[in-house]
Amino acid sequence: MKKSLIILFVLFSISIYAQNFEIPGLKQPYYDILEWKGIGALTLSRDPTLTQKQVDLTMVSGAGESSWQQVYNPIAKETFFISEDGGKYAYFLENLELKDNKVFVHQLSAAGNIKVMNLNFLTPLKRLGSFSPSDLYLTDIITTEKALLWMFRHKDKEKLTTIAVSMTHHNFNMYAFVVSENIVSSSKIEDQISWYVAGEKGENCLFAARLHAGKEAGWKVKEFNPKGILVSEQVLEQTGTNFIAHTRVGFGRRGSALLKRSEPNEKGTLVYANGAYYVGGIEMNGTTANLISYKIDGKKWNKVCESVCAVYNAKKELEVGCFRMEEGIGWYVNSARSEGHFHSFTSGTGIVSGSIDQATSNPSRLLTAEFPSKFVVELDTKWLVFDTKQFPTKSSLIFEYKQK
């Protein structure tokens, strides 16, 4: 697809503290905005009748930086935006669950280039053995530095198998591999754990699962390279933490959040970020619930950040999800209602930003309690602020840059 010329912003109001600007209207109305964390804000426009499904994308980033316009042509009425903080690629997926063993994807690069691919999971899964795509239960879809990654479970009478399928960004090669095999009838704790993506270590992906009891109570971790080869595995003990049980849920623009997948009875969610292991969850101080993050030092977990959970209700189910960010870890806490928390790598006091969607398309919203109800994107020295009440419109969209 041919990329259009760089969009010219029309400045109409300038002050020392704020700079208002607009991007011109297009042929079809603007209807939505998504944040690609670390890249900018992505506005979407299309024919509201869906007679033509083509979607126009406009990237809005920092002042003085170029922005681009691109189009993609989905088949479905709804597509699913998958992205992580600072990734070189994001994706619009036509379907989350496999359809006829396939997923149709639109790959979007940070430079504004789009590639389209219809991925067939049958061949890579056959290399593992007798796994039929129709028998797999999808648990997550995540973009990593090197690949787009799917996680599945396969259950038969004897085994529960956790399977990952990795598709490398640059050439769309697919690699299927077994993360773990567990015995269905076993009473051993290691056979009753649920695996998830905990983070990235260089080019490799880290998978983790909670061990609930026994001498090795804590988290089991396995490290795989982009081609699915096991590099290392270890157990991190839970010593020093006192979390109450929560249901681990997906958070942000990943498959587990969009699919509303959940794993009950987790006592702490393990995350690898900023070159270290962190774990977060809810601990009680009397009747006060606190979201607490710990960082491991040797075999000891040291408390690094804390924030009060106003939403906690002991009579309600407690859900916790996390989103790895350049600045720290974003947390989703849902009990009586949802609440966004941000735990910085450098500050011991967390930010509570208020209500947030589980499948949020605006992760920078976690970084500030300012500009309530507005769409915000954090830039180096400014905030990019947008009022979504402007949608839908064929007119220009008005943005503001506000100094931090």
N, C-alpha and C positions, 0 to 999 in steps of 0.2 A: 504494500500500500504506500502511496506517495504521501510524504509528510508535507504539511503546508508551511508557508512562511511564518517566521516568528511573529507572534501577536504583539501589537503595539498598545501599551497601556495609555489611557487618557487620564492625566492627572487633573483634578479639578479643585483640590483643596489641600493646602500644605500648612503645617504648623511645626513648631519645634518638637512637639510630643506625638503628633499623629500625622499620617500622610494618607489621605483618602484617594482612591483611584478606582477606575472601573475598567472592566473588559467588555467589549462591544457584544451586543446580541447577535445570535446566529439565526439561520433560517428556521430552525426548530427550537422550541422552548427549552431553557435550562430546567432541569428537574431534580438534580441531586448533586451533592459534593462529597468526596471521599478524601481522607488524608492518607497519603502514602508517607508514613513516618520517615523523616530524614530526607525526603525528596521535595514534598510540597503538597498543595491542595489540588485535587483533580475534579474539575466540574464536568457534568454530563448533560448533554442535550439530545433530544430525539423527538420523533413524531409521536405525540400523545395517543393517537389512535392505533399506533403500532402497525399501520398499513405498511410502512417501511420501518424495519427494526434497526437500521443503522444508528449507531451512537457516536456522537462527536465528543471527543475528550479534549479538554483544555487544561494544561498544567500551569498553576500559579505558584511562583516560588518567591525567593527573596528579592528585594529591590536591587536593581543592577544586574540581576542574573537573568539569563534568557529563559523564556517559557515557550512551550510548543503546543501545537494542535495536531490531533490525530483522529482517525476514525476506526471503528471496528464494526463488523457486521455479524451480530449474534443470530443464531437460529431460534433460540428460545426467547420467550417474553422476558424472562428474568435470568440474569447471570450472577455469579458469586465472586466477589472480589476477595482475593487471598494475598496478603502481604505481611511482611515483618519490618521492623525498624531498620532502615538503612540498607535494605536489600537491593541488589542491582536489578532484580526482576520482580515484578508482581504479575498476577494472573487473573483473568476473568474466566471462570469455569462455566460451561453450559450446564453441567450437571455435577453434583457432589457424589451421589451414589453412582456406581457403575451401571451403564445401560448397554446391554448386549456386549458386555466385557470391555466397554470403551468409555473414555472421557474426552470430550471436545474442549480444547483449551485455547485461549488467546493470550500469548505471552507478551507482556509489555516491559520494555527496557526503560531504565532511568533516562535515556536519551530520547525516548518517545518512539522507538521502533516497535512494530507489532509483527509477531509471527504466529501462525495458526497451525495447530496440529491435532489430529484425531488419534488419541493414544489407545492402543490395544493391550490389555493386561494379560491376555490369555497366554502368549508366548513366554514372557518372563516368569509367570507363575508355574507353567509346566516344567520349567527347569528345576523347580524345587521339589516336584513330585506330583502327586494326584490332587492338587488343589484346584477346585473349580471356582472361578470368580463369583459365580452365583451363590456359593456357599460361604462367602466371606462377609464379616460384619465390619463395616468401616467405623473407625474410632477417631481418626483425625487426618487433616491435610495441612501441611506446614511448608512454607518456603524456607530454605536454608541458604547458606552462602553459595553452595555449589549445586543444589538440586531442589526440585519440588518433591516432597515426600508424602506418601500415603501410609497410614497404619491400619492394619486389619487384624481381626481375630478369626480363627477357624477352630470350630469345636466338633469333635466326633465322640464316640463312646469312650475313648481312652485318653485323648490328649486335647489340651487347649493350646493352640499354637498362635503366637504373636508374630505377624508377618509385616515387613516394611517393603514398600516398592519405591525406589528412588529414580527420578528422571533428571538427568543432568541438564542444566539450563542451556549450555552452549551447543549441544548436539542432539538433545531429546533421546539419548540412549536410556534404556530402562533396565534396572537391576532389582530383582526381588531377592529377599533374604529373610531367614528366620531369626528373629530377635530372641525368642525364648520358646521352649516347649515345657508344658507343665502337665502333670498327671491329674486327670479330672477327679478320680476317686481318692486321691491322696489327702491326708489330714495335715501334711507338712505345710508350714507357713509359706515356704518358698514356692509351693504349688498353688497358692491362693492369692497371688499378687497380680496387679494390673500395670502393664508397662505404658509409658508415655515418653514424649520427647522432652528432655530436661534442659537442653541447650546445645551449643556448638563449641567445639574445641579445635580451633584452626579450621581445617576443611572437614573435620570429622563430626559426627553427630553422636550425642550422648542420650541414651535411653535410661530411664530410671523406673523403679517400682518400689513401693513401700513394703517393708518387712514389718509386720505388726507385733511380733512377740519373739521370745527366745533370746538367747545370748547375742544374736546378731540383729536385734531389733533396730531398725533404721531404714536405710535405703540401699538397694542394690543398683549398681550402675554398670552399664556396658557401653563401650565406645566402638563405633563402626566407622569405616571410611566411606566415601561416597559410592563405592562399588559394592558395599555390603559385606566387607571383610572385617571380622572381629579383630580389634586392635588391643583392647584390654578390658578387664572387668574388676570391680572391687565392691566392698560393702562399707558404707559410712554409717557408724553407729549414731543413735539418737541422743546420747548422753548430754544432759544440760537443758533439754527442751521439755516443755510441759503443755503441749497443745491439746485442746479438746478436739474431738472428731469432727471433721467437715466432709462434705461432698466436694471432690475436686471436679471443676468444670472448665471448659474451654473459655478463653477470654480473648477478644480482639478479632482480627480478620483471619481466622483459621477454621478448619473444618469442624473441630469439636464444638466451637461456639455457635457456628451456623447450624449445625445438626442438633445442638442441645444435648450432646453426649455428656455423661457424668459418671463418676466413680465414687461410691459411698465409703464412709468410714476411713478416710485418710487422716492421719495425725501429723499434719505438716506436709507441705508441697515443696519438693526439692527443685532448685533452679541452678543452672550453671550460667553465670553471667560475669562480665568484667574480669575474666580469668580466674574465677573462684566459685566454690559451691556456697549457695545460700539456701536457707529453708525458711518458710514463712507459714504462719497460721495464727489461730486465735488462742490466747491464754487469758484466764480469768484472774482478776485482782478483786476479790470480794464479788460484788455484783457488776463490776465494770469489765467489759470485754475489750481487750487490746489486740490489735493486729501487730505481731512482732516478727521481725526478720533477724535471723542469725547468720553469721558467716563462719565457716569452719577454719580453724587454725590448728594444724596437726590433727588430733582427734577430738578437739574441744570446739564446741559451738559457742561463739561469743555474740551477744546481742549487739546489733548495729543500728537498728531503727525501730521506732514504735509510733503507733497512732491509735487513738481511741475510736472504737466502733459504736457509733450512735445507733446503728440499725439492728444491733444484736437483740434477739428475743429467744430466750431459752425454750419457748414452746414451739418455735418455728424451725424448719430445716435450715441448716447453715451451709451455704455454698461459698467456695473460695476458688478463684482462678487467678492466673498471673500472666503478665506480658513483659517480656524482656525488652528494655529500652536502653538507648545509649547513655542516658543520664542516671538510670537506676532501674528499679523493678516496679511496674504498675500492678496493682492488686484489685481484684473485683471481689467484694464481699456482699453477699445477699442473704438476708434473714427475713426481717419484717419487710424490708425493701432493699433495693440495690444501692451500693455506695462505692465510689472510686477512691482508692488510696495510692499514694506514690511514696516509695521508699528510696531515697537517693543513696548513691554509693558513698557520698561524702558528708551527709547530715544525719544526725541521730533522731531528728524529729520529722515524722512523715507529714505529707500534705493530704488533707481530706478534701476532695474536690466536689463532693456531692453525688447526686444520682447519675448513673451511667448505664448504658446498655451493655449486656453481656457481649454481643457481637458488635462492639463499637467500631465506627468508621472514623473516629476522631481520638486516637490515643493521647495526643497532646493535651486533651481536656483534663487528663490526670495531673498535669504539671502545675496547674493553677486553679485557685477558686475564684479568680477574677473573671469578669465578663460572663456572668452566669447566663445560661441558655444560649450562648453564642458558640459557633464553631471556631476553634482556635488552632493555630499551628505555631509551634515554637521555632523561631529563627535565632541566629546567633545573638543579636542585640535587641530584637523586636518580637512582638507578637503579630501574627497575621490573623485578623479578626473578621468574621463574616456572620451576617444574620440570615439564617436559613428561611426566615419568613418571606424572603424575596421569591422563593420558589412557589409555583412554576411561573416563569416569565420569558417572554421573547425579548425583553428589554435588556439593557446592560446590567451586569452584576456589579455591585459596589462593595469594595473591600477597604479595610483600614490596616495600616501598619501602626502599631503602638509601641512606644519605647517601654522596655522592661523597668 
